[in-house]
Amino acid sequence: MGLLNDQDLIDRIFEHIDGKSTDAGGEVWREPVENYVSEERFAAEIQVLRRVPVPFCPSDAIPNAGDYVARNAAMTPLIVVRGDDGVARGFRNACRHRGMPVAENGGGCARAFQCRYHNWTYGLDGALKHIPGGAAEGFPGLDPAEHGLTPVHQVQEHGGVVFITQDEPISDGALSELPELFTPEQKLFNNLEFLDQANWKLIGETSMEGYHIKALHNKSFFPYGFDNLNVVETYGRNSRIVFPFRRIEKLRDKPREERRLQGMVTDVYQLFPNTHVSVLTDHSILIILDPVSVNETRWVVYQMSPKAVPGREIDMERVKRDANFVQDTGLIEDREAAKGINDHIASGANTHLTFGRFEQAIGHFHRHLTAHVEMLEQ
C-alpha cells in the first residue's frame, strides 16, 4: 500500500518545519460548478454510492447478535444487523407485504423484525418467519422462502468498519487499499446526526486539505498546529492527510526508532467516496456524508475511543472533552464554510472551482468520482 510509517512521516514533517514547506501535488484541478448544482450529476453520484462499498457504521455499533443500525444511505432505507452466527447482514428496510419499515431509524437490539402494520415477522437472517393467519390461508401461492427481507448486494467488514454495497458493484471503491482504521479495543461512545444545506462534496472537501487551517480555524485548530503544513498521501482511490501539532517538536530529542505519531498529529483518512476517519489525540471519528438532495447532506458521525497506548489508561472524561472541542469548534467552522460556498456557488462568479497544488487530495477525489460516473454509462 505504501503509506509512510511513523518514523518516515515524522522525518517528512521535520523537513517541512525546517524548510517552511508542505507537500504539494503536481497539477491544479478545476472542477466544474455544474457538477455541484446539476440534478443529473447528483442522480449519477447517488448511483455510484449505491454501487461501490460505502461505510455504514463501525463494527462496534453492532457488536452482539441482534444489534442493528437502521438509517437511510444514498436515499435508500437500510438495516444492518449482527446475526446469531456473528455475521453482519444488510437488508432494505421494507416489509415484503406492503412496504412498511420493519425497524425505526436508529439502533437497538432485536431478536426479530416485525412490521407494525400487519405483524409480518422476519429473523435476523432476513427470513420471513411468521404471517398472521398463515400464508396458505391468507395469501395462496405465496412462498415464504421467497419473501424474506430483500438483501443488499454485499456486506463486508474491514478495519473495524461495516461496508455496504447496495447494488451490483462497478468497483471495489475504498477497499482496494485500506489500512486498519479501528482496533478491537476502540469502542463507540457516541453517535450524532445532523443535516446541512450544502452539497456533500463541498462538505467533504473541507477535510481534504490543510491550506485553510490558519484562515478558517484561527482560534480553534491553528493555535496548536502550523500554517499550511501537511503530509498528503494518495493510495488507491483514497487519501491520507496528516496535520501535525506544534508539540511534535518534543520528538526531536528522541531516538528515531522510539518516535510515535499518536498525540502529535491529526491523521485524516479519506475513504472513497463519502467518508473519512479522523484519528485525533484522544478519540477517533468516523464521518459518513450521506447526500439527501443536490444541496442537502446528512452527517452520520460515530465517535470512538482512542487506540490503546501501552502504559496509558483511557480517561473517558478526557476523551469526551476532546470530542466536544472538535465538534463545537472546528467542525462547526467547516460546516459554515461549506454552507457559505453552497449558497454562492451558483452566483455566476465561477464556472469551476480551482484546487491548487496544496489541495491535491481533492483533485484525486474528483478524478475518481468522475471516472465512476463515467463507468455507469459503459
VENUR-V531236 format. One record per pair of residues at least 4 apart in sequence whose ideal C-beta (glycine too) atoms are under 6 Angstrom apart, sorted by the first residue. I is the first residue (numbers start at 1). GAP is how many residues later the second one is. Records with the same first field share a line. If there is no record, write none. Layout:
BEGIN
I=GAP / GAP
END
This chain:
BEGIN
1=176 / 234
3=230
4=4 / 5
6=254 / 255
7=249 / 252
9=222
10=249
12=219
13=231
15=4
16=5 / 6 / 213
22=206 / 207 / 208
23=207 / 208 / 209
24=333 / 334
25=332 / 335
28=328
29=326 / 334
30=322 / 324
31=4 / 321 / 322 / 335
32=320
33=312 / 317 / 318 / 319
34=4
35=6
36=163 / 309
37=309
39=255
42=252
44=329 / 332
46=28 / 29
47=329
48=324
49=5 / 25
50=24 / 116 / 117
51=116 / 118 / 119
52=119 / 121
53=110 / 112 / 120 / 122
54=110
55=106 / 108 / 220 / 233
56=24 / 106 / 108
57=4 / 12 / 105
58=102 / 103 / 130 / 228 / 244
59=98 / 101 / 103
60=127 / 128
61=8 / 127
62=5 / 20
65=17 / 19
66=43 / 44 / 45
67=15 / 42
68=11 / 13
69=11 / 38
70=9 / 23 / 33 / 35
71=34
72=5
73=5 / 217
77=16
78=12 / 15
79=12 / 14 / 24
80=8 / 10 / 82
81=8 / 43
82=6
83=4 / 6 / 41 / 42
88=67 / 69 / 74
89=66
90=62 / 65 / 74
91=35 / 58 / 60
92=58
93=8 / 10
94=5
95=5 / 7 / 20 / 25
96=51
97=21 / 23
100=15 / 17
102=11 / 13
103=10
112=9 / 11
113=9
114=5 / 7
115=5
119=13
120=11
121=8 / 9
122=4 / 6 / 27
123=4 / 6
126=22 / 23
127=21
128=16 / 19 / 20
131=4
133=4 / 5
135=4 / 7 / 9
152=12 / 14
153=12 / 14
154=11
155=9
156=7
157=5
158=20
159=19 / 21 / 22
160=21 / 22
161=20
165=4
170=205
172=4
173=99
174=4 / 64 / 97 / 98
176=60
177=58 / 59
181=96
182=4
183=124
185=123
186=118 / 119
187=118
188=114 / 116
189=114 / 116
190=113
191=111
192=109
193=107
194=105
195=103
196=101 / 139
197=99 / 142
198=4 / 5 / 99 / 140 / 141 / 144
199=96 / 143
200=89 / 91 / 97
202=136 / 139 / 140
203=86 / 94 / 135
204=85
205=157
206=128 / 131 / 132
207=61 / 69
208=62 / 153 / 154
209=150
210=20 / 33
211=17 / 147 / 148
212=4
213=4 / 8 / 9
214=8 / 13
216=117 / 121
217=4 / 5 / 113 / 116
218=4
220=109 / 110
221=4 / 109
224=21
225=18 / 20
230=11
231=11
232=9 / 128 / 129
233=7
234=5 / 130
237=35 / 131
238=32 / 33 / 34
239=31 / 122 / 125
240=29
241=27 / 120
242=23 / 25
243=23
244=4 / 21
245=19
248=16
251=8
254=4 / 5
261=4
263=18
266=14
267=12
268=8 / 10
269=8
270=6
271=4
272=96
273=96
274=15
275=13
276=11
277=9
278=7
279=5
281=41
282=24 / 36 / 37 / 40
283=20 / 23 / 36 / 39 / 40
284=20
285=18
286=16
287=14
288=12
289=8
290=8 / 10
291=6
292=4 / 6
295=47
303=20
305=9 / 14
324=4
325=4
326=4 / 5
327=4
341=4
355=4 / 7 / 8
END
